[in-house]
Each structure stands twice: as structure tokens, then as C-alpha cells.
């Protein structure tokens, strides 16, 4: 326990990188999830097929391999070397965006058909129906599984240590373990607690977002979209 202050200090040095990767990955995941999720519902095959290839391609391949492709193989193919953290954010967003697309698709399809028919009766355009009637209700259903997805993304940031991003995991494994090997249990306990605190913060924010979204459409969040959409094979 005498080394605890030093262990905490070193691990917290990696906290900014972990937070940046998480927030960047979440932002990209939201954009890709909405775009791909709505693309899966498109009437046009030319839109659905490429989106389905993206979704199945990233859901069906290893996130570690994707990371190595973006960081190590891409420079060989196109001559562009990405910064480690930037490459990590891209992979996190692309990978989790593929899972999020199915959440969005399921949430939109869960909106009762009567809502579509009512919007048509009001002579709203397809874009207006989606923006003003369907999406506000679908968002309430999306948020619970997105909470799980974002927590999973947070945990996936540990993979960025493979490309030498100085995050919490990299600081613990590469800096502390070699120098404080006798305190290895303490090191990993503190690491677990850091990730736990971050996960709790994400959950609190998402719970608040659920209440706000539900209030805007005049109902309580039901979480009908199955959260198993975020269960992932490693």
C-alpha cells in the first residue's frame, strides 16, 4: 500500500487519453449509428447493400485486427500514417457504429405503425415524418441499449494500448507492472476502479438523457429495444 499514491498518479496520467478516446469514439458512433441505421431502412437497394456490408463487416471481424489494419496496414497501402489516438477513435467509432446501426434500426421499427399513418394524414413529408414524429419516439427506445454500447466502447479503449496510446491500461501495463511488480494486484484493482467510475458516469448521463427524451414525447422510457443488440463476440 505504500506505493498506492504513485500507482494512482501514474494511472491518472493516462486518464485524459482514455477520456478523449471514449468521447471521440462515442461522437463518431452516434453519427455512424444514425446514418447506417436509417440506411438499413432505406427503400433503395443501392443504399441498403453497402450499409449492410459495413455493418456485417465490422461486427463480424476482430476489433484488434481492425485496429492493426488502420494503424499499421493503411500507411503501407496509401502512405498515410495516422496518429495513434486518432486511429483508435476511428476504429472505436466504426466498430461500435456498426452495432449501433442495428439499435437505431430496431428502435425506428418499434414505433407503432399508427404514428406513421397519423403523420401521413397530417400531410408531412417523409423527412418531416422521420424528424418530427418517428425519431423523437425512437430515441427513447435507443438510449438504454446505447448506454450499454458506450460502456462497451469505454472498455474497448484499453485495446489502444496495443498501438502505444498512453491510456490508463498502457500506463498500468507498460509503466507500473515492470517497476512495481510486487503490487500487481493493487495496480489492476486501481485500474478496474478507474474504468468503473467512468462507466458509472456514462450511465448517469444516459439515464438523464432517457428521462429528458421520454419527457419530450410525454411518456416514460420503456427500453423495448433488446439490449442484446450490444452483446458482442470477441
Secondary structure, DSSP 4 states (H G I P E B T S, - for coil): -TTHHHHHHHHHHTHHHHHHHHHHHHHHHHHHHHHHHHHHT-S-HHHHHHHHHHHHHHHSS-HHHHHHIIIIIHHHHHS----HHHHHHHHHHHHHHHHHHHHHHHHHHHS-HHHHHHHHHTT--HHHHIIIIIHHHHHHHHHHHHHHHHHHHHHHGGGGGGGT--SHHHIIIIIIHHH-GGGHHHHHHHHHHHHHHHHHHHHHHHHHHHHHHHHHTTS-----S-GGGG----
